[in-house]
Every structure is written in C-alpha cells, then in structure tokens.
Amino acid sequence: MTTTTRQIMINTEGNWPNFCFEVLPVSREGEKGKLPKGLYASVASSFGWSINAVQVCRRCGKPLDLSAFMDAKIEEVGTDGMDSAREEQEQWEAGELAVRCESCGFKKSKKLGANTWCEHNGDGTVPCKTCGAKTGDFLSAAYDFIMANDGLTADDPGYFDED
C-alpha cells in the first residue's frame, strides 16, 4: 500500500482584511478545508521560502539588492556572465563576498563589519542579532512571497490531520 503526502495550497483570493490569506488542504477529490490565517514565516517556509532570503545592510537596514548574481539569466548575461554570477553567488553564500548597499553606499567597515550573507539567528519571529534584520523585514518578505505565489501547492508539514 502506497501513501501519498497531503498537499496544501496558498489562497489569497478571499474577501478578507489586509494581510490575510489561507492555506487549504487539497484532498484527493480536490475539496478544500481551512487553516487559520496568518503565521507568515512558518507558512511561507512550507512552500519553499527561507528567512535567508532576507538580507539587509548592516548600516541602514534596507534590503540588499542581490539580483545581479542571484537572479542572473543566461539570455541576459551570456555564458561568461552566468559563470561569473554563479561564482559570485557561491562566494556570497560562503560569506566571502560583501555587497554595496544601493540605499546608503555601505559595503564594509571595521566597526560594522561587512554586508555579507547572514544565516540569521532565529526563525524570523525575532530580530537577527547578527545583521540587524528586524522581525518586520522577515514578516514582510514572507507575506510578499505568499501573495506572489497564490495557488502554489506543497506537501502538508502537519497543518491538517489525515482523513
């Protein structure tokens, strides 16, 4: 006997107040149930989002623009550009590459350290003591991810009981 993991789905189409959504179990017949709204970081991580997607400037706290190497597309940068982007991405994820903040120009200093990748200490419900990312930074990024992924499905991590 084979068992299948229950699937869950993001639904942002309800007539709810701002910042609300629901996660629905998708049954084998396609019927839907409901989960209480909220829990942004936890729910978003069930669908593949990570608090590590939030990276902020150590000086001004604004989000860092990592698109030059994290979102590079071969049709835009060519083969050599992709090789360079992959190398920079690996250096970033290893904490070896500092990124200049588009908002304030900061990259690194002896006092503040450098704008390098932060793994964050926590689950996104408390500020990061390492880089200074605020709880609101994590919640906002998780909410944006959820709103951008209406209809996305994932394995149920245990939000709903099996039938």
Z-matrix of the N, CA and C atoms (Angstrom, degrees):
N
C 1 1.459
C 2 1.533 1 108.73
N 3 1.304 2 116.20 1 125.75
C 4 1.456 3 119.86 2 178.38
C 5 1.523 4 109.34 3 -98.46
N 6 1.321 5 114.86 4 143.42
C 7 1.458 6 119.53 5 176.96
C 8 1.518 7 108.28 6 -113.32
N 9 1.305 8 114.98 7 145.40
C 10 1.454 9 119.60 8 176.93
C 11 1.516 10 108.34 9 -114.10
N 12 1.311 11 115.69 10 147.08
C 13 1.452 12 120.95 11 178.83
C 14 1.520 13 108.72 12 -78.40
N 15 1.325 14 115.79 13 134.75
C 16 1.468 15 120.01 14 177.35
C 17 1.529 16 108.17 15 -62.15
N 18 1.308 17 116.05 16 141.89
C 19 1.451 18 122.62 17 177.24
C 20 1.532 19 109.49 18 -99.00
N 21 1.319 20 116.29 19 147.91
C 22 1.457 21 122.48 20 173.84
C 23 1.520 22 107.79 21 -120.93
N 24 1.343 23 116.57 22 158.65
C 25 1.460 24 121.52 23 -176.41
C 26 1.525 25 110.05 24 -138.93
N 27 1.326 26 116.78 25 142.92
C 28 1.464 27 122.55 26 174.19
C 29 1.528 28 108.33 27 -81.43
N 30 1.339 29 116.94 28 134.85
C 31 1.460 30 121.92 29 174.46
C 32 1.522 31 108.12 30 -129.26
N 33 1.328 32 116.90 31 115.91
C 34 1.469 33 121.56 32 178.26
C 35 1.522 34 111.12 33 -109.68
N 36 1.330 35 117.46 34 7.40
C 37 1.454 36 121.96 35 -172.35
C 38 1.523 37 114.90 36 -89.63
N 39 1.334 38 119.47 37 5.09
C 40 1.462 39 121.49 38 -178.60
C 41 1.514 40 112.25 39 -72.81
N 42 1.315 41 116.04 40 165.59
C 43 1.459 42 122.27 41 177.58
C 44 1.525 43 108.04 42 -95.42
N 45 1.360 44 115.83 43 71.22
C 46 1.458 45 121.92 44 -174.21
C 47 1.515 46 110.63 45 -115.56
N 48 1.328 47 116.26 46 167.16
C 49 1.474 48 119.53 47 173.67
C 50 1.537 49 109.97 48 -63.19
N 51 1.302 50 116.34 49 168.05
C 52 1.471 51 121.40 50 178.95
C 53 1.522 52 111.68 51 -52.50
N 54 1.320 53 115.84 52 148.90
C 55 1.463 54 124.82 53 174.49
C 56 1.527 55 113.53 54 67.35
N 57 1.328 56 117.82 55 24.31
C 58 1.457 57 120.51 56 178.39
C 59 1.521 58 110.29 57 -114.87
N 60 1.305 59 115.09 58 151.72
C 61 1.451 60 123.63 59 177.79
C 62 1.514 61 105.93 60 -158.40
N 63 1.321 62 116.50 61 175.90
C 64 1.458 63 118.69 62 173.37
C 65 1.514 64 109.18 63 -138.11
N 66 1.309 65 114.93 64 154.76
C 67 1.454 66 122.34 65 173.79
C 68 1.518 67 105.70 66 -112.76
N 69 1.305 68 115.67 67 126.30
C 70 1.461 69 121.19 68 -175.15
C 71 1.513 70 110.67 69 -113.92
N 72 1.332 71 117.06 70 138.39
C 73 1.457 72 117.29 71 170.86
C 74 1.523 73 108.19 72 -76.13
N 75 1.313 74 118.00 73 138.57
C 76 1.447 75 121.88 74 177.84
C 77 1.523 76 106.35 75 -102.88
N 78 1.333 77 115.94 76 109.34
C 79 1.464 78 119.39 77 -177.21
C 80 1.516 79 110.00 78 -78.31
N 81 1.298 80 115.81 79 171.65
C 82 1.455 81 120.21 80 179.56
C 83 1.524 82 111.39 81 -61.58
N 84 1.341 83 117.68 82 -26.07
C 85 1.460 84 121.66 83 178.93
C 86 1.525 85 111.92 84 -92.19
N 87 1.323 86 117.69 85 -2.16
C 88 1.457 87 121.17 86 179.68
C 89 1.518 88 113.79 87 88.05
N 90 1.341 89 118.13 88 5.32
C 91 1.461 90 120.13 89 177.80
C 92 1.516 91 109.64 90 -77.13
N 93 1.323 92 115.76 91 156.73
C 94 1.455 93 120.26 92 -175.07
C 95 1.521 94 111.40 93 -121.83
N 96 1.323 95 116.63 94 145.81
C 97 1.460 96 123.89 95 172.07
C 98 1.517 97 107.27 96 -116.88
N 99 1.329 98 118.94 97 -172.88
C 100 1.466 99 120.26 98 -176.51
C 101 1.520 100 112.10 99 -128.38
N 102 1.320 101 115.18 100 149.34
C 103 1.460 102 124.50 101 172.66
C 104 1.522 103 106.90 102 -120.06
N 105 1.330 104 119.92 103 142.77
C 106 1.463 105 119.93 104 177.72
C 107 1.528 106 111.44 105 -53.53
N 108 1.324 107 115.28 106 144.68
C 109 1.465 108 121.48 107 -177.91
C 110 1.531 109 110.68 108 -72.15
N 111 1.330 110 117.10 109 155.67
C 112 1.460 111 122.21 110 175.69
C 113 1.513 112 113.04 111 111.15
N 114 1.320 113 117.18 112 -153.21
C 115 1.470 114 123.67 113 178.12
C 116 1.526 115 112.74 114 57.31
N 117 1.324 116 117.32 115 46.54
C 118 1.461 117 121.96 116 -171.24
C 119 1.523 118 114.97 117 -49.83
N 120 1.323 119 118.39 118 -59.12
C 121 1.468 120 120.25 119 -174.04
C 122 1.522 121 111.70 120 -62.19
N 123 1.314 122 117.21 121 -43.21
C 124 1.453 123 121.19 122 -179.65
C 125 1.526 124 111.51 123 -63.96
N 126 1.324 125 116.35 124 -47.28
C 127 1.461 126 120.36 125 -179.73
C 128 1.528 127 110.43 126 -66.00
N 129 1.321 128 117.45 127 -47.05
C 130 1.469 129 120.40 128 -178.62
C 131 1.523 130 110.95 129 -59.47
N 132 1.332 131 117.43 130 -38.08
C 133 1.470 132 119.42 131 179.85
C 134 1.528 133 111.20 132 -66.77
N 135 1.324 134 117.72 133 -27.16
C 136 1.468 135 120.76 134 176.07
C 137 1.527 136 111.25 135 -65.75
N 138 1.329 137 116.29 136 -23.20
C 139 1.458 138 121.63 137 -178.89
C 140 1.533 139 112.49 138 -103.49
N 141 1.335 140 117.55 139 11.54
C 142 1.461 141 120.80 140 174.20
C 143 1.515 142 116.41 141 106.15
N 144 1.333 143 118.72 142 -5.14
C 145 1.465 144 120.80 143 177.81
C 146 1.527 145 108.62 144 -76.20
N 147 1.327 146 116.42 145 152.84
C 148 1.461 147 121.09 146 178.47
C 149 1.526 148 109.95 147 -132.42
N 150 1.339 149 116.45 148 144.92
C 151 1.466 150 118.53 149 175.49
C 152 1.522 151 110.42 150 -61.73
N 153 1.323 152 117.50 151 -20.67
C 154 1.462 153 120.52 152 178.41
C 155 1.524 154 112.75 153 -70.59
N 156 1.344 155 116.85 154 -8.71
C 157 1.466 156 120.27 155 172.95
C 158 1.528 157 110.17 156 -70.30
N 159 1.336 158 116.96 157 -17.94
C 160 1.466 159 122.39 158 179.95
C 161 1.526 160 108.20 159 -92.04
N 162 1.316 161 116.07 160 113.85
C 163 1.461 162 122.22 161 177.66
C 164 1.518 163 107.74 162 -133.36
N 165 1.338 164 116.84 163 123.06
C 166 1.461 165 120.91 164 -174.25
C 167 1.528 166 111.28 165 -120.63
N 168 1.336 167 114.55 166 158.67
C 169 1.468 168 121.70 167 176.61
C 170 1.521 169 109.28 168 -67.71
N 171 1.324 170 116.18 169 135.35
C 172 1.474 171 120.59 170 -179.73
C 173 1.526 172 111.54 171 -70.87
N 174 1.334 173 118.25 172 -19.73
C 175 1.457 174 120.22 173 -179.77
C 176 1.529 175 111.80 174 -92.31
N 177 1.340 176 118.23 175 -56.24
C 178 1.469 177 120.49 176 -172.63
C 179 1.528 178 114.11 177 -100.82
N 180 1.334 179 118.72 178 -13.98
C 181 1.455 180 121.77 179 177.82
C 182 1.513 181 115.34 180 81.31
N 183 1.332 182 117.53 181 1.81
C 184 1.466 183 120.81 182 178.80
C 185 1.530 184 109.21 183 -77.70
N 186 1.353 185 117.10 184 153.67
C 187 1.471 186 119.99 185 178.75
C 188 1.527 187 111.48 186 -60.94
N 189 1.323 188 115.38 187 141.40
C 190 1.464 189 120.90 188 176.42
C 191 1.526 190 109.54 189 -84.36
N 192 1.330 191 116.37 190 141.15
C 193 1.460 192 121.60 191 176.83
C 194 1.521 193 108.34 192 -88.95
N 195 1.324 194 115.83 193 108.77
C 196 1.468 195 121.61 194 -178.55
C 197 1.526 196 111.62 195 -107.03
N 198 1.319 197 116.72 196 8.44
C 199 1.459 198 120.71 197 -172.62
C 200 1.523 199 113.44 198 -63.40
N 201 1.328 200 118.62 199 -26.33
C 202 1.465 201 120.40 200 -177.65
C 203 1.523 202 112.11 201 -57.95
N 204 1.314 203 117.30 202 -35.02
C 205 1.469 204 119.25 203 179.40
C 206 1.521 205 113.87 204 -118.61
N 207 1.322 206 118.88 205 -23.27
C 208 1.466 207 120.18 206 -179.13
C 209 1.527 208 112.32 207 -82.08
N 210 1.336 209 117.38 208 -30.38
C 211 1.463 210 121.10 209 -176.83
C 212 1.526 211 112.80 210 -113.16
N 213 1.328 212 117.76 211 17.93
C 214 1.467 213 121.13 212 -177.90
C 215 1.524 214 110.18 213 -62.09
N 216 1.335 215 115.37 214 139.34
C 217 1.458 216 121.98 215 177.73
C 218 1.527 217 108.15 216 -119.78
N 219 1.325 218 116.22 217 134.86
C 220 1.462 219 121.01 218 -174.65
C 221 1.521 220 111.97 219 -58.08
N 222 1.339 221 117.23 220 -35.32
C 223 1.466 222 119.76 221 -179.52
C 224 1.528 223 112.19 222 -68.39
N 225 1.339 224 116.90 223 -18.30
C 226 1.458 225 120.81 224 179.38
C 227 1.526 226 112.68 225 -96.57
N 228 1.332 227 117.67 226 -33.24
C 229 1.466 228 120.39 227 -173.61
C 230 1.526 229 113.75 228 -114.04
N 231 1.329 230 117.92 229 -9.60
C 232 1.465 231 120.99 230 -179.31
C 233 1.523 232 111.93 231 77.31
N 234 1.316 233 115.77 232 176.18
C 235 1.457 234 121.92 233 -176.66
C 236 1.521 235 111.94 234 -63.29
N 237 1.349 236 116.76 235 -47.37
C 238 1.463 237 119.78 236 179.80
C 239 1.531 238 111.23 237 -62.79
N 240 1.325 239 116.31 238 -39.07
C 241 1.459 240 120.73 239 178.52
C 242 1.517 241 112.15 240 -64.80
N 243 1.328 242 116.58 241 -37.08
C 244 1.467 243 120.14 242 178.07
C 245 1.519 244 110.66 243 -67.68
N 246 1.322 245 117.38 244 -40.97
C 247 1.466 246 120.48 245 177.24
C 248 1.524 247 110.12 246 -59.44
N 249 1.323 248 115.81 247 -44.68
C 250 1.461 249 121.13 248 179.41
C 251 1.532 250 110.43 249 -64.88
N 252 1.334 251 117.24 250 -42.69
C 253 1.475 252 121.09 251 180.00
C 254 1.525 253 110.44 252 -63.38
N 255 1.324 254 117.31 253 -42.20
C 256 1.469 255 120.41 254 179.14
C 257 1.530 256 110.96 255 -63.96
N 258 1.318 257 116.06 256 -40.22
C 259 1.463 258 120.12 257 178.90
C 260 1.530 259 110.39 258 -64.22
N 261 1.329 260 116.72 259 -44.40
C 262 1.463 261 120.38 260 178.44
C 263 1.530 262 110.60 261 -64.65
N 264 1.336 263 117.61 262 -39.12
C 265 1.462 264 121.02 263 178.42
C 266 1.524 265 110.34 264 -62.12
N 267 1.322 266 117.57 265 -44.05
C 268 1.468 267 121.29 266 178.32
C 269 1.524 268 110.87 267 -62.97
N 270 1.350 269 116.81 268 -42.59
C 271 1.461 270 120.44 269 178.03
C 272 1.531 271 110.51 270 -63.89
N 273 1.345 272 117.07 271 -40.71
C 274 1.460 273 121.59 272 179.06
C 275 1.519 274 110.31 273 -61.46
N 276 1.326 275 116.35 274 -49.46
C 277 1.462 276 120.60 275 -176.64
C 278 1.528 277 112.45 276 -68.70
N 279 1.327 278 117.20 277 -20.60
C 280 1.463 279 120.88 278 176.12
C 281 1.529 280 111.58 279 -89.74
N 282 1.333 281 117.11 280 -0.97
C 283 1.463 282 121.19 281 179.82
C 284 1.514 283 114.14 282 77.43
N 285 1.338 284 116.41 283 18.74
C 286 1.467 285 121.28 284 -176.84
C 287 1.522 286 113.43 285 -99.95
N 288 1.326 287 118.46 286 -6.42
C 289 1.459 288 121.81 287 -176.27
C 290 1.523 289 109.28 288 -119.58
N 291 1.333 290 116.31 289 125.95
C 292 1.462 291 121.67 290 175.37
C 293 1.528 292 108.19 291 -97.04
N 294 1.330 293 116.56 292 140.94
C 295 1.459 294 122.60 293 -176.93
C 296 1.527 295 109.54 294 -113.54
N 297 1.337 296 115.78 295 135.76
C 298 1.459 297 121.08 296 177.90
C 299 1.527 298 109.35 297 -76.80
N 300 1.328 299 116.34 298 132.90
C 301 1.462 300 122.67 299 178.79
C 302 1.525 301 109.24 300 -74.85
N 303 1.332 302 116.68 301 128.22
C 304 1.459 303 121.30 302 178.85
C 305 1.529 304 111.33 303 -69.10
N 306 1.324 305 117.76 304 -26.50
C 307 1.464 306 121.26 305 -177.02
C 308 1.521 307 113.42 306 -78.76
N 309 1.350 308 117.43 307 -47.04
C 310 1.469 309 119.56 308 -174.05
C 311 1.528 310 113.72 309 -118.95
N 312 1.323 311 117.79 310 -6.68
C 313 1.461 312 120.81 311 178.09
C 314 1.518 313 114.86 312 85.05
N 315 1.343 314 118.12 313 -4.49
C 316 1.458 315 121.12 314 -177.50
C 317 1.524 316 111.45 315 -68.91
N 318 1.349 317 115.29 316 139.70
C 319 1.464 318 121.47 317 174.03
C 320 1.519 319 110.36 318 -125.16
N 321 1.344 320 117.14 319 -53.05
C 322 1.462 321 119.90 320 176.01
C 323 1.519 322 110.58 321 -163.85
N 324 1.351 323 114.94 322 155.92
C 325 1.461 324 122.46 323 175.02
C 326 1.518 325 107.66 324 -154.70
N 327 1.323 326 115.98 325 164.27
C 328 1.470 327 119.70 326 178.48
C 329 1.522 328 110.81 327 -65.08
N 330 1.338 329 117.20 328 -38.49
C 331 1.459 330 121.19 329 -175.94
C 332 1.534 331 112.33 330 -72.95
N 333 1.328 332 117.89 331 -46.38
C 334 1.463 333 121.58 332 -174.19
C 335 1.521 334 114.07 333 -95.84
N 336 1.314 335 116.83 334 -9.68
C 337 1.459 336 118.92 335 -174.87
C 338 1.512 337 109.40 336 82.83
N 339 1.313 338 117.55 337 -145.78
C 340 1.458 339 120.89 338 -176.42
C 341 1.518 340 110.61 339 -133.11
N 342 1.326 341 115.32 340 157.60
C 343 1.456 342 121.66 341 173.66
C 344 1.524 343 108.45 342 -77.51
N 345 1.323 344 115.35 343 76.37
C 346 1.458 345 121.40 344 178.92
C 347 1.527 346 108.86 345 -112.84
N 348 1.327 347 115.08 346 167.77
C 349 1.466 348 121.40 347 -178.46
C 350 1.516 349 110.33 348 -57.48
N 351 1.330 350 116.25 349 135.63
C 352 1.459 351 121.99 350 178.14
C 353 1.516 352 108.58 351 -119.84
N 354 1.319 353 116.21 352 131.09
C 355 1.462 354 121.54 353 178.50
C 356 1.526 355 111.68 354 -80.90
N 357 1.303 356 118.09 355 -12.94
C 358 1.468 357 126.72 356 -179.90
C 359 1.528 358 111.88 357 65.73
N 360 1.300 359 113.85 358 143.02
C 361 1.471 360 120.72 359 178.85
C 362 1.518 361 108.10 360 -106.51
N 363 1.294 362 116.73 361 93.78
C 364 1.462 363 120.59 362 179.35
C 365 1.510 364 111.14 363 139.48
N 366 1.325 365 114.05 364 -167.36
C 367 1.459 366 120.55 365 -175.75
C 368 1.520 367 113.13 366 -113.47
N 369 1.323 368 117.07 367 11.76
C 370 1.453 369 120.96 368 -179.62
C 371 1.517 370 113.64 369 94.18
N 372 1.331 371 117.41 370 -2.23
C 373 1.460 372 120.08 371 179.14
C 374 1.525 373 112.25 372 -96.35
N 375 1.336 374 116.54 373 -2.37
C 376 1.464 375 122.73 374 176.23
C 377 1.527 376 108.09 375 -135.92
N 378 1.333 377 117.95 376 154.82
C 379 1.462 378 119.68 377 177.41
C 380 1.532 379 111.00 378 -62.11
N 381 1.336 380 115.91 379 150.08
C 382 1.466 381 120.82 380 177.49
C 383 1.523 382 109.00 381 -82.75
N 384 1.313 383 116.67 382 123.26
C 385 1.461 384 121.25 383 179.90
C 386 1.522 385 111.92 384 -73.81
N 387 1.324 386 117.28 385 -20.08
C 388 1.458 387 120.58 386 -177.75
C 389 1.527 388 112.35 387 -78.91
N 390 1.343 389 117.44 388 -52.32
C 391 1.462 390 120.45 389 -173.99
C 392 1.517 391 114.12 390 -108.16
N 393 1.337 392 117.26 391 -14.34
C 394 1.454 393 120.11 392 179.36
C 395 1.522 394 114.41 393 92.45
N 396 1.327 395 119.08 394 3.47
C 397 1.469 396 120.15 395 176.91
C 398 1.527 397 108.61 396 -58.94
N 399 1.327 398 115.76 397 135.17
C 400 1.460 399 121.07 398 -177.09
C 401 1.528 400 110.53 399 -91.17
N 402 1.317 401 116.04 400 159.54
C 403 1.461 402 121.29 401 177.26
C 404 1.522 403 110.10 402 -53.75
N 405 1.314 404 116.70 403 -41.86
C 406 1.465 405 121.13 404 179.43
C 407 1.522 406 112.81 405 -61.14
N 408 1.342 407 117.56 406 -32.47
C 409 1.467 408 120.58 407 176.65
C 410 1.525 409 110.44 408 -62.49
N 411 1.333 410 115.83 409 -43.96
C 412 1.467 411 120.46 410 -179.75
C 413 1.527 412 110.72 411 -68.54
N 414 1.339 413 116.84 412 -46.74
C 415 1.458 414 120.34 413 -178.34
C 416 1.522 415 111.50 414 -63.66
N 417 1.325 416 117.09 415 -41.52
C 418 1.458 417 121.31 416 179.25
C 419 1.529 418 111.41 417 -63.55
N 420 1.326 419 116.43 418 -44.36
C 421 1.468 420 120.36 419 179.64
C 422 1.532 421 111.16 420 -65.61
N 423 1.333 422 116.51 421 -39.93
C 424 1.468 423 120.05 422 178.53
C 425 1.525 424 110.24 423 -65.87
N 426 1.335 425 116.68 424 -42.71
C 427 1.466 426 121.09 425 178.37
C 428 1.529 427 110.36 426 -61.58
N 429 1.328 428 117.43 427 -45.53
C 430 1.471 429 121.15 428 178.55
C 431 1.527 430 110.82 429 -59.07
N 432 1.329 431 116.66 430 -41.11
C 433 1.468 432 121.23 431 177.91
C 434 1.530 433 110.26 432 -61.74
N 435 1.326 434 116.59 433 -45.85
C 436 1.465 435 120.66 434 -179.11
C 437 1.527 436 110.65 435 -62.16
N 438 1.327 437 116.58 436 -47.17
C 439 1.463 438 120.34 437 -178.34
C 440 1.536 439 111.79 438 -64.36
N 441 1.326 440 117.23 439 -32.07
C 442 1.468 441 121.26 440 -179.74
C 443 1.525 442 112.27 441 -79.87
N 444 1.321 443 117.46 442 -8.65
C 445 1.467 444 120.28 443 -174.88
C 446 1.515 445 112.91 444 -123.55
N 447 1.334 446 117.47 445 37.05
C 448 1.457 447 121.95 446 176.68
C 449 1.524 448 109.64 447 -55.77
N 450 1.320 449 117.06 448 131.33
C 451 1.460 450 121.84 449 179.14
C 452 1.515 451 114.50 450 89.36
N 453 1.336 452 118.01 451 -8.40
C 454 1.466 453 121.37 452 178.67
C 455 1.522 454 109.55 453 -64.47
N 456 1.327 455 116.79 454 139.88
C 457 1.460 456 120.49 455 177.59
C 458 1.519 457 110.34 456 -113.82
N 459 1.321 458 115.17 457 156.81
C 460 1.470 459 122.04 458 178.65
C 461 1.520 460 107.69 459 -155.77
N 462 1.327 461 116.63 460 168.07
C 463 1.458 462 121.10 461 174.37
C 464 1.524 463 109.36 462 -68.12
N 465 1.327 464 116.59 463 138.56
C 466 1.461 465 122.24 464 178.52
C 467 1.530 466 109.05 465 -71.48
N 468 1.344 467 117.93 466 118.86
C 469 1.471 468 120.26 467 179.68
C 470 1.522 469 112.51 468 -78.56
N 471 1.324 470 118.18 469 5.23
C 472 1.452 471 121.42 470 -179.99
C 473 1.516 472 113.51 471 121.60
N 474 1.336 473 118.51 472 14.53
C 475 1.453 474 120.91 473 178.21
C 476 1.525 475 111.84 474 -66.26
N 477 1.344 476 116.59 475 -31.82
C 478 1.464 477 121.32 476 -175.00
C 479 1.514 478 109.63 477 -123.75
N 480 1.322 479 115.95 478 146.45
C 481 1.456 480 121.26 479 175.97
C 482 1.519 481 109.44 480 -75.03
N 483 1.313 482 115.84 481 146.73
C 484 1.469 483 120.43 482 174.66
C 485 1.517 484 108.76 483 -68.00
N 486 1.330 485 115.90 484 150.65
C 487 1.477 486 121.19 485 176.61
C 488 1.491 487 110.51 486 -67.42
